[in-house]
């Protein structure tokens, strides 16, 4: 009888112990990103249990938690950790399981004999076969998922646990494809390829072979260096056991043991001293079988065939060795990439704090990969560059990430999830190029990275179950089809909550900008409000996710602009948004995107203060100090825009107070560019302000106005932003007023580059035009 069945009250149980429903909570046994496992006392059935408590209450974690309980409870076997109960009283899900008092196989493998290891692995293989008979594939078998309970008379009883990644042959997966579905060091090649249809019992057989190799030799199959992790059994591993391991770890599933029961039977034969049935030399065996008839014809033909067999065998061994090296490097680099992702993922779950140490650790890992790649063979280059791309994506270096992953793809690397990672990077690259094009020319490029990236992405994408929605959302975002992208991102939230939520929020904000530009303030407010709500909901579980916080602030900025367009005082809302922005800057004070969020909120607050008759200059001066002390040259387009707007508002404030606006205006004009990516193009408004200054100083403003009209004219074709139409109307009205005040007949005037005799009609004043 195991310790869990003895109705003995544990020594830690007393009247002061905290109770969670019917369970008294005891010592902590383990802790992870989703929750914790504690020893507990079941007050209803009077027994000790292991209580797994879910602490992370997002939809994906909840569904995966329940999936684990369902999968593990389906299998009744003496060597599978038994699930007793699933409870959610008080709103906190719990799984009560068999309490196994002992270490894992990973903890004690170095102290076991060959006979003990073989006995343990035979029992484990039998338990895994019981799961397979119910159409369940574990997908995460490894030494740390095999618990060992000491027997009273000596030896160990193993228990297979952690069915969190287990899937039925027809089930849908809850695992996000941009994370490795399992532990890379013990993953079979077909599992690393990501195809659900390829998975079967042989997938778990491979992991069992890797676990056996670790226990006997201290090696993990995914470690290409084959470096032992510590002392193992004395002397060489017996040749029959080597053959068993080789057959389990064959890259081709067809040449592994067909079932876990067949592996169990071979391990039992070895323990009894009987011959094992594991095949050996199968790489040479295939060409021998093909040429068997040739050997029987003549001695001469047989000799020739022998030479051919040797050549074919050598070539096939060489090719197989190359494939195996590439698989090993892929697993090794996948381990490194996933370690970086886990590190940042754990930081993301904590309250807002400085992420720079985590970023520095990732950069150190990337430098190490880069240095090692130079000394490694061609099989390592693709997986290594893919790992570099994944790390750079964590650092939000989209250009560097896309470059590395494109090189990996061109070199033949086709790792699972790679197309998705690449498209994510390309979405960031396109966003950057779009803003640079808008700032310089006022319009999006018709060709360029958008068309190339969309075509590339569709060619690269290897669709997988559970992946289509998010990948389709990224592709729709590349095409700037934001309504479809937002809907597809929303459908993929259960698979990858924070990534999909961030993408949906960004797409909704883009729709809000479009509505703001068209003058539909009601729809703009609704879109920005939706974007804010999506980001806010997922920030409750991922409070230190920088991209998600940036998406939240983008939506908050849009809402503040809508309020100001309506003439509403938005100071309380802006104060809350700035407080959130200051907290966000703790993550990485040098991040240009987060700096831009704080600065543009300062611009909006300064505009609100000015509209209420208050002095915005102290706030604007503080923003300039922030720029000078924190931002690094060359400034991004967003930061140049912030500097332009700050100097423009300072010039306006100086003019209102009767001071010379010239120095501040000159600084604003030095950064002059189009800003429609904000929802309003301030380019013409700055030039109109310059013209008003010139008119107030008695100088002819028409050259400035003609320049503004010439530059804005091409943007007026077809549908254009309401703010742009207002700016053009203001420029024409300023020109007409100047001519009327100076006794000139407005009508036929030439602007730079315009056709002869173009008329700029005087327009009536329109509410909303800045003066």
C-alpha positions in Angstrom: 0.0 0.0 0.0 1.5 3.4 -1.0 1.6 6.3 1.4 -1.4 8.0 -0.2 -3.7 5.2 0.9 -2.8 5.2 4.5 -5.6 7.2 6.4 -3.0 8.7 8.7 -3.2 12.4 9.5 0.0 14.1 8.4 2.2 15.6 11.1 1.8 19.1 9.7 -2.0 19.0 10.1 -3.3 21.1 13.0 -6.2 23.5 13.7 -4.2 26.5 12.4 -3.7 25.1 8.9 -5.4 27.0 6.0 -8.2 25.1 4.3 -9.0 25.4 0.6 -12.5 24.0 0.2 -12.4 20.5 1.6 -8.6 20.4 1.5 -6.2 21.4 4.3 -3.1 22.9 2.6 0.3 21.4 3.5 3.9 21.9 2.3 4.6 23.2 -1.1 5.8 20.4 -3.4 6.4 22.4 -6.6 5.6 25.6 -8.4 5.4 26.7 -12.0 4.1 29.5 -14.3 0.5 28.3 -14.1 0.2 27.3 -10.5 1.5 25.2 -7.6 1.4 21.7 -6.2 0.9 21.2 -2.5 0.6 18.2 -0.2 -2.9 18.4 1.2 -5.3 16.5 3.5 -8.7 15.6 2.0 -11.0 16.3 5.0 -13.9 14.4 3.3 -12.2 11.1 2.5 -9.4 11.4 5.1 -6.4 10.9 2.9 -3.3 12.7 1.9 -3.2 13.9 -1.7 -1.1 16.1 -4.1 -3.3 19.1 -4.8 -2.5 20.9 -8.0 -3.9 24.5 -7.8 -4.3 26.7 -10.8 -3.2 30.3 -10.0 -3.1 31.8 -13.5 -6.8 32.2 -14.4 -6.6 33.0 -18.1 -8.8 31.0 -20.6 -6.0 29.0 -22.1 -4.5 28.0 -18.8 -7.9 27.0 -17.5 -8.7 24.9 -20.6 -5.2 23.2 -20.5 -5.6 22.5 -16.8 -8.9 20.8 -17.3 -7.5 18.9 -20.3 -4.7 17.5 -18.2 -7.2 16.3 -15.5 -9.4 14.7 -18.2 -6.6 13.0 -20.0 -4.8 11.6 -16.9 -8.1 10.4 -15.3 -8.9 8.4 -18.4 -6.0 6.0 -17.8 -6.2 3.5 -15.0 -2.9 1.8 -14.5 -0.7 1.1 -11.4 2.2 3.1 -12.8 0.2 6.2 -13.8 -0.3 8.9 -11.2 -4.0 8.6 -10.4 -6.4 11.6 -10.5 -8.9 11.5 -7.6 -11.0 14.6 -8.0 -11.4 17.9 -9.8 -12.8 20.7 -7.8 -13.4 24.4 -8.4 -15.1 25.7 -5.2 -14.4 29.3 -4.6 -13.6 29.8 -8.3 -10.1 28.3 -8.0 -9.6 25.0 -10.0 -7.8 22.2 -8.3 -6.8 18.6 -9.2 -6.5 16.2 -6.3 -4.0 13.4 -7.3 -2.2 10.5 -5.9 0.6 11.7 -3.6 3.9 10.1 -4.6 6.5 10.6 -1.9 9.8 10.4 -3.8 12.1 11.9 -6.3 12.0 11.9 -10.1 14.0 9.7 -12.4 16.1 12.7 -13.3 17.0 13.1 -9.6 18.3 9.6 -8.9 19.3 8.1 -12.3 23.0 8.5 -11.5 22.6 6.2 -8.4 20.6 3.4 -10.1 22.0 0.1 -11.4 21.4 -1.1 -15.0 18.9 -3.7 -13.7 17.0 -1.0 -11.7 16.8 1.3 -14.7 15.6 -1.5 -17.0 12.9 -2.5 -14.5 11.7 1.1 -14.1 11.6 1.8 -17.8 9.7 -1.5 -18.5 7.0 -0.5 -16.1 6.9 3.0 -17.6 6.6 1.6 -21.1 3.7 -0.6 -20.0 1.9 2.5 -18.5 2.5 4.5 -21.6 1.0 1.6 -23.7 -2.1 1.8 -21.5 -2.5 5.5 -22.5 -1.9 4.6 -26.1 -4.7 2.0 -26.0 -7.0 4.9 -25.2 -5.7 6.9 -28.2 -3.7 9.3 -25.9 -0.3 10.5 -26.9 1.6 11.9 -23.9 4.0 14.2 -25.9 6.2 15.2 -22.9 7.8 12.0 -21.6 11.1 12.7 -19.9 13.0 11.8 -16.7 11.5 14.7 -14.7 7.9 13.5 -15.5 8.5 10.0 -14.0 8.0 10.0 -10.2 9.6 7.3 -8.1 8.3 6.0 -4.8 10.6 3.8 -2.7 9.3 0.3 -2.0 9.4 -1.0 1.6 11.6 -3.9 0.5 13.9 -1.9 -1.7 13.6 -0.7 -5.3 11.3 1.9 -6.8 7.8 2.1 -8.2 7.5 4.6 -11.1 4.6 6.8 -11.8 4.1 8.6 -15.1 2.7 12.1 -14.5 2.0 15.5 -16.1 -0.4 14.9 -19.0 -0.7 18.6 -19.7 0.4 18.2 -23.3 -1.4 14.9 -23.9 -3.7 14.8 -26.9 -6.2 12.3 -28.3 -5.6 11.3 -31.9 -8.7 13.4 -32.9 -8.5 16.2 -30.4 -7.7 19.8 -31.0 -4.6 21.2 -29.4 -4.4 24.1 -27.0 -0.7 24.5 -27.4 0.5 27.7 -29.1 2.5 26.8 -32.2 5.1 29.4 -31.5 6.1 27.3 -28.4 7.7 23.9 -28.9 5.0 21.3 -28.1 7.0 19.3 -25.7 10.6 19.2 -24.4 12.9 19.6 -27.4 15.6 17.3 -26.0 13.2 14.3 -26.0 11.1 15.2 -29.0 10.8 12.9 -32.0 11.6 14.4 -35.4 8.0 14.2 -36.5 6.9 16.1 -33.3 9.5 18.8 -34.0 8.0 19.2 -37.5 4.7 20.2 -35.9 2.4 18.0 -38.0 -0.4 16.6 -35.9 -1.1 13.9 -38.4 2.4 12.5 -37.9 2.1 11.9 -34.2 1.4 8.4 -32.8 2.7 5.8 -30.3 6.1 5.9 -32.0 6.4 9.5 -30.9 6.3 8.5 -27.3 8.5 5.5 -28.0 11.2 8.0 -29.1 10.9 9.9 -25.8 11.1 6.7 -23.9 14.3 5.9 -25.7 15.7 9.3 -24.9 14.8 8.8 -21.2 16.5 5.4 -21.2 19.6 7.0 -22.8 19.6 9.7 -20.1 19.3 7.2 -17.3 22.1 4.9 -18.6 24.5 7.4 -20.1 23.5 10.9 -18.9 22.9 12.0 -22.5 19.9 13.7 -23.9 19.1 12.8 -27.6 18.6 16.5 -28.5 22.1 17.4 -27.3 24.4 17.3 -30.4 27.5 17.3 -28.3 26.4 14.1 -26.5 28.0 15.5 -23.4 27.2 13.4 -20.3 25.5 15.4 -17.5 27.0 13.3 -14.7 28.2 9.9 -13.7 26.0 7.0 -14.7 26.2 3.2 -14.6 29.7 1.7 -14.2 31.2 0.2 -17.3 29.9 0.2 -20.9 26.2 -0.1 -21.6 25.4 -3.7 -22.6 25.1 -4.0 -26.4 21.5 -5.3 -26.3 20.5 -2.2 -24.4 22.3 -0.1 -27.0 20.3 -1.8 -29.7 17.1 -1.1 -27.8 18.0 2.6 -27.5 19.0 2.8 -31.2 15.6 1.3 -32.3 13.7 3.7 -30.0 15.6 6.7 -31.3 15.5 5.9 -35.0 14.6 9.1 -36.9 12.1 7.2 -39.0 9.0 6.2 -36.9 8.5 3.1 -39.1 11.8 1.6 -37.8 11.1 2.2 -34.1 9.2 -0.2 -31.9 5.7 -0.2 -33.2 4.2 0.1 -29.7 5.4 0.9 -26.2 4.3 -2.7 -25.3 6.9 -4.0 -27.7 9.6 -1.9 -26.0 8.4 -3.2 -22.6 8.7 -6.8 -23.9 12.3 -6.3 -25.1 13.3 -4.7 -21.8 11.8 -7.7 -19.9 13.7 -10.1 -22.2 16.9 -8.2 -21.4 16.3 -8.4 -17.7 15.7 -12.2 -18.0 18.9 -12.6 -20.0 17.0 -13.6 -23.1 17.9 -12.3 -26.7 16.3 -9.0 -27.5 14.5 -8.4 -30.8 15.8 -4.9 -31.4 17.1 -4.6 -35.0 20.7 -3.4 -35.6 22.4 -2.0 -38.7 19.2 -1.1 -40.4 20.9 1.6 -42.5 22.9 -1.0 -44.3 20.0 -3.5 -44.2 17.8 -1.5 -46.6 20.2 -1.5 -49.6 21.1 -5.2 -48.8 17.4 -6.1 -49.1 17.1 -4.3 -52.3 20.1 -6.0 -53.9 19.6 -9.5 -52.4 18.5 -11.1 -55.7 21.5 -9.6 -57.5 23.8 -11.5 -55.2 22.3 -14.9 -56.2 22.9 -14.5 -60.0 26.7 -14.9 -60.4 29.8 -14.5 -58.3 30.9 -11.6 -60.5 27.6 -9.9 -60.3 27.6 -10.6 -56.6 31.0 -9.0 -56.2 29.8 -5.9 -58.1 26.7 -5.8 -56.0 28.8 -6.0 -52.9 30.7 -2.9 -54.0 27.4 -1.2 -54.8 26.0 -2.2 -51.5 29.0 -0.8 -49.7 28.7 2.5 -51.7 25.0 2.8 -51.1 25.3 1.9 -47.5 28.1 4.5 -47.0 26.1 7.2 -48.9 23.0 6.4 -47.0 24.8 6.4 -43.7 26.3 9.8 -44.6 23.0 11.2 -45.5 21.3 9.8 -42.4 24.1 11.1 -40.3 23.7 14.6 -41.8 19.9 14.4 -41.2 20.5 13.3 -37.6 23.0 16.1 -37.0 20.5 18.7 -38.4 17.8 17.2 -36.1 20.2 17.3 -33.1 21.2 20.9 -33.9 17.5 21.9 -34.4 16.6 20.5 -30.9 19.7 22.0 -29.3 19.0 25.5 -30.7 15.2 25.0 -30.0 16.2 24.4 -26.4 18.1 27.7 -26.3 15.4 29.7 -28.0 12.7 28.3 -25.7 14.9 29.1 -22.7 15.0 32.7 -23.8 11.3 32.7 -24.4 10.6 31.1 -21.0 12.8 33.6 -19.3 11.0 36.6 -20.8 7.7 34.9 -20.4 8.2 34.5 -16.7 9.2 38.2 -16.4 6.0 39.1 -18.3 3.8 37.6 -15.5 5.3 39.7 -12.8 4.2 43.3 -11.8 5.7 46.0 -14.0 9.5 46.1 -13.3 12.8 46.6 -15.1 13.2 44.1 -17.9 16.7 45.3 -18.9 18.4 42.5 -17.0 16.3 39.9 -18.9 17.0 41.6 -22.2 20.7 41.6 -21.3 20.6 37.9 -20.6 18.9 37.3 -24.0 21.6 39.4 -25.8 24.3 37.4 -24.0 22.7 34.2 -25.3 22.5 35.6 -28.8 26.2 36.5 -28.8 27.0 33.0 -27.6 25.0 31.5 -30.5 26.6 33.8 -33.0 30.1 33.0 -31.9 29.4 29.2 -31.9 27.8 29.3 -35.3 31.0 30.3 -36.9 32.7 27.1 -35.8 29.8 24.7 -36.6 29.0 22.8 -39.7 26.3 23.6 -42.3 23.7 21.5 -40.5 23.8 24.0 -37.6 23.4 27.2 -39.6 19.7 27.1 -40.3 18.6 26.1 -36.8 21.1 28.6 -35.3 19.9 31.5 -37.4 16.3 30.6 -36.5 17.2 30.7 -32.8 18.9 34.1 -33.4 15.7 35.3 -35.1 13.5 34.2 -32.3 15.8 35.9 -29.8 15.8 39.2 -31.8 12.0 39.0 -32.0 11.9 39.0 -28.2 14.1 42.1 -28.2 11.6 43.6 -30.7 14.3 43.9 -33.3 12.0 43.0 -36.2 14.4 43.9 -39.0 17.2 41.8 -37.5 14.8 38.9 -36.7 13.4 38.8 -40.2 16.9 38.9 -41.8 18.1 35.9 -39.7 15.0 33.8 -40.3 14.9 34.6 -44.0 18.5 33.3 -44.2 17.6 30.2 -42.2 14.6 29.5 -44.5 16.7 30.1 -47.7 19.2 27.6 -46.2 16.6 24.9 -46.0 15.6 25.2 -42.4 11.9 24.4 -42.1 11.3 24.3 -38.3 7.7 24.3 -36.9 6.3 27.8 -36.3 9.1 29.4 -38.3 6.8 30.9 -40.9 4.7 32.5 -38.2 7.7 33.9 -36.4 8.9 35.4 -39.8 5.6 36.9 -40.6 5.4 38.5 -37.1 8.8 40.1 -37.8 7.7 41.3 -41.2 4.5 42.9 -39.8 6.8 45.0 -37.5 9.1 45.8 -40.5 6.2 46.9 -42.6 4.8 49.1 -39.8 8.2 50.8 -39.5 8.5 51.4 -43.2 4.9 52.6 -43.5 5.5 55.3 -40.9 8.7 56.4 -42.5 7.0 56.7 -45.9 4.1 58.5 -44.4 6.4 61.0 -42.6 8.4 61.7 -45.7 5.8 61.8 -48.4 2.4 61.8 -46.6 1.2 58.6 -48.3 1.8 54.9 -48.0 4.0 53.1 -50.5 2.1 51.2 -53.2 4.7 48.5 -53.3 7.6 47.4 -51.2 7.7 45.2 -48.2 4.0 44.9 -47.9 3.6 43.0 -51.2 6.8 41.1 -50.8 6.1 40.1 -47.3 2.6 39.0 -48.0 3.7 36.9 -50.9 6.6 35.4 -49.0 4.5 34.7 -46.0 1.8 32.8 -48.0 4.5 30.7 -49.7 6.3 29.9 -46.4 3.2 29.3 -44.2 2.8 25.6 -43.4 -0.7 25.6 -41.9 -1.2 23.6 -38.8 -4.3 22.9 -36.7 -4.8 25.7 -34.2 -2.4 28.0 -36.2 -4.5 29.1 -39.1 -6.4 32.0 -37.4 -3.3 33.7 -36.0 -1.2 33.3 -39.1 -4.1 34.4 -41.2 -4.5 37.5 -38.9 -0.8 38.4 -39.5 -1.2 38.0 -43.2 -4.4 40.2 -43.2 -2.4 42.8 -41.1 0.3 42.7 -43.8 -2.3 43.6 -46.4 -3.7 46.3 -44.1 -7.1 44.5 -44.0 -7.6 45.5 -40.3 -11.2 44.4 -39.9 -10.4 40.9 -41.0 -7.1 40.8 -39.1 -8.9 41.9 -35.8 -11.5 39.2 -36.2 -9.0 36.5 -37.0 -6.8 37.5 -34.1 -9.8 37.4 -31.7 -10.5 33.8 -32.9 -6.9 32.8 -32.1 -6.8 34.2 -28.6 -7.3 30.8 -26.9 -4.1 29.5 -28.6 -1.8 32.4 -27.8 -3.5 35.0 -25.5 -1.0 37.8 -25.3 0.2 37.8 -28.9 -3.3 37.6 -30.4 -4.7 40.2 -27.9 -1.9 42.6 -28.8 -2.5 42.1 -32.5 -6.2 42.6 -32.1 -5.7 45.7 -30.1 -3.3 47.2 -32.7 -5.7 46.4 -35.5 -8.7 48.0 -33.7 -6.6 51.1 -33.0 -5.7 51.2 -36.8 -9.5 51.1 -37.5 -10.0 53.9 -34.9 -7.4 56.0 -36.7 -9.2 55.5 -40.0 -12.5 56.5 -38.5 -10.8 59.6 -36.9 -9.3 60.6 -40.2 -12.8 60.3 -41.9 -14.4 62.4 -39.2 -16.6 59.6 -37.8 -15.8 60.3 -34.1 -18.5 58.0 -32.7 -17.0 55.0 -34.5 -13.5 56.1 -33.7 -14.3 56.2 -30.0 -15.9 52.7 -30.2 -12.9 51.2 -32.0 -10.4 52.8 -29.6 -12.5 51.7 -26.6 -12.5 48.1 -27.9 -8.7 48.2 -28.4 -8.2 49.5 -24.9 -10.5 46.9 -23.4 -8.8 44.0 -25.2 -5.3 45.1 -24.0 -6.5 45.8 -20.5 -8.1 42.4 -20.1 -4.9 40.5 -20.9 -2.7 42.9 -19.0 -4.3 41.5 -15.8 -2.4 38.2 -16.3 0.6 39.6 -18.2 1.3 43.0 -16.5 4.9 43.3 -17.7 4.3 42.5 -21.4 5.8 45.6 -23.2 4.1 45.2 -26.6 0.7 44.7 -24.9 1.2 47.8 -22.7 2.2 49.8 -25.8 -1.0 48.6 -27.6 -3.0 49.8 -24.5 -1.3 53.2 -24.7 -1.9 53.5 -28.4 -5.6 53.0 -27.8 -5.5 55.5 -24.9 -3.9 58.1 -27.1 -6.5 57.6 -29.8 -9.3 58.1 -27.2 -7.8 61.3 -26.0 -7.6 62.6 -29.5 -11.3 61.8 -30.1 -12.1 63.7 -26.9 -10.2 66.7 -28.0 -11.8 66.7 -31.5 -15.1 66.9 -29.7 -13.9 69.9 -27.6 -14.0 67.9 -24.4 -11.5 68.5 -21.6 -9.6 65.2 -21.3 -7.1 66.2 -18.5 -8.3 63.5 -16.0 -8.1 60.7 -18.6 -4.7 62.0 -19.8 -3.4 62.0 -16.2 -4.4 58.4 -15.8 -2.9 57.4 -19.2 0.4 59.2 -18.3 0.6 57.5 -15.0 0.2 54.2 -16.8 2.9 55.3 -19.3 5.3 56.2 -16.5 4.8 52.7 -15.0 5.3 51.2 -18.4 8.6 53.0 -18.9 10.0 51.0 -15.9 10.1 48.0 -18.2 12.7 49.6 -20.5 13.4 53.4 -20.1 15.3 53.4 -23.4 12.6 51.8 -25.5 11.7 54.4 -28.3 8.1 53.1 -28.5 7.5 53.6 -24.8 9.2 56.9 -24.9 7.0 58.0 -27.7 3.9 57.0 -25.7 4.8 59.3 -22.8 5.9 62.2 -25.1 2.8 62.2 -27.2 0.5 62.0 -24.2 2.4 65.1 -23.0 1.7 66.8 -26.3 -2.0 65.9 -26.0 -2.1 67.2 -22.4 -0.3 70.4 -23.5 -3.0 71.0 -26.1 -5.7 70.4 -23.6 -4.1 72.9 -21.2 -3.9 75.5 -23.9 -7.5 75.0 -24.9 -8.5 75.7 -21.2 -6.4 78.9 -21.2 -3.6 77.3 -19.0 0.1 77.6 -19.6 1.5 74.4 -21.2 5.1 75.5 -21.3 6.3 73.8 -18.1 5.0 70.5 -19.4 6.5 71.1 -22.8 9.9 72.0 -21.3 9.8 68.8 -19.2 9.1 66.8 -22.4 12.1 68.4 -24.1 14.4 67.5 -21.2 13.0 64.0 -21.4 13.9 63.8 -25.1 17.4 65.2 -24.6 18.2 63.0 -21.7 16.7 59.7 -22.7 16.2 59.4 -26.4 19.2 58.4 -28.6 20.0 59.7 -32.0 19.1 59.0 -34.7 15.6 59.4 -33.5 12.8 57.3 -34.8 10.0 58.9 -36.9 7.7 58.9 -33.9 10.2 60.7 -31.7 11.0 63.2 -34.4 7.2 63.8 -34.7 7.0 64.4 -30.9 9.9 66.9 -31.0 8.2 68.7 -33.9 4.9 69.0 -32.1 6.5 70.0 -28.8 8.4 72.9 -30.5 5.4 73.9 -32.4 3.3 74.1 -29.3 6.1 76.1 -27.6 6.1 78.5 -30.5 2.3 78.9 -30.2 2.6 79.6 -26.5 5.3 82.2 -27.1 3.1 84.0 -29.7 0.2 84.1 -27.3 2.3 85.6 -24.7 3.8 88.2 -27.0 7.3 86.6 -27.2 9.3 85.7 -30.3 8.1 82.3 -31.5 11.0 82.1 -34.1 13.5 79.8 -32.3 10.9 77.2 -31.3 9.3 77.4 -34.8 12.6 76.9 -36.5 13.2 73.8 -34.4 9.7 72.5 -35.3 10.4 73.1 -39.0 13.7 71.2 -38.8 11.7 68.0 -38.0 8.8 68.8 -40.3 7.0 65.7 -41.6 3.6 64.2 -42.2 1.9 62.6 -39.2 -1.3 60.9 -40.5 -0.2 57.7 -38.6 -1.4 59.7 -35.5 -4.9 60.1 -36.9 -4.2 63.8 -37.9 -1.6 65.2 -40.3 0.0 68.1 -38.5 2.3 68.9 -41.4 0.2 71.6 -43.0 -0.9 73.0 -39.7 2.7 73.8 -38.7 3.2 75.6 -42.1 -0.1 77.5 -41.6 1.2 78.6 -38.2 4.4 79.8 -39.8 2.3 81.8 -42.3 0.3 83.4 -39.5 3.6 84.3 -37.8 4.8 85.9 -41.0 1.6 87.8 -41.5 1.7 89.1 -37.9 5.3 90.3 -38.5 4.2 92.1 -41.7 5.8 89.6 -44.1 4.1 88.1 -47.1 2.9 84.6 -46.0 2.0 83.5 -49.5 5.2 81.7 -50.4 4.8 79.5 -47.2 1.1 78.9 -48.0 1.8 78.1 -51.6 4.5 75.7 -50.5 2.0 74.0 -48.1 -0.7 73.8 -50.8 1.8 72.4 -53.3 2.9 69.7 -50.9 -0.6 68.8 -49.7 -2.2 69.0 -53.2 -1.3 65.4 -54.3 -2.8 64.1 -51.0 -6.2 65.6 -51.8 -6.9 63.2 -54.7 -9.8 60.9 -53.9 -10.8 60.4 -50.3 -8.5 62.1 -47.8 -8.5 62.8 -44.1 -10.9 65.4 -42.7 -8.1 67.2 -40.9 -6.2 67.5 -44.2 -9.2 69.1 -45.9 -9.5 71.5 -43.0 -5.8 72.3 -43.2 -6.0 73.1 -47.0 -9.1 75.2 -46.4 -7.3 77.1 -43.7 -4.3 77.7 -46.0 -6.5 79.0 -48.8 -8.5 81.2 -46.4 -5.3 82.7 -44.9 -4.1 83.5 -48.4 -7.3 85.1 -49.3 -7.4 87.2 -46.2 -3.9 88.4 -46.7 -4.7 89.5 -50.2 -8.0 91.2 -49.1 -6.2 93.0 -46.3 -3.6 94.3 -48.7 -6.0 95.3 -51.4 -5.1 92.5 -53.8 -7.6 90.5 -55.9 -7.2 86.9 -55.0 -7.6 84.4 -57.8 -4.8 83.8 -60.3 -1.6 82.9 -58.5 1.1 80.4 -59.1 2.5 78.1 -56.5 5.7 76.3 -56.9 5.3 73.5 -59.4 1.6 74.3 -60.0 0.0 74.8 -63.4 -0.6 78.3 -64.6 -3.6 80.2 -63.5 -4.8 77.8 -60.7 -7.4 79.4 -58.5 -7.3 79.2 -54.7 -10.9 80.2 -53.8 -11.5 81.9 -50.5 -13.5 79.6 -48.2 -15.7 80.3 -45.3 -14.4 79.6 -41.8 -15.1 76.0 -40.6 -15.4 75.0 -37.0 -12.5 72.7 -35.9 -9.9 74.5 -38.0 -6.9 75.4 -35.8 -6.2 79.1 -35.5 
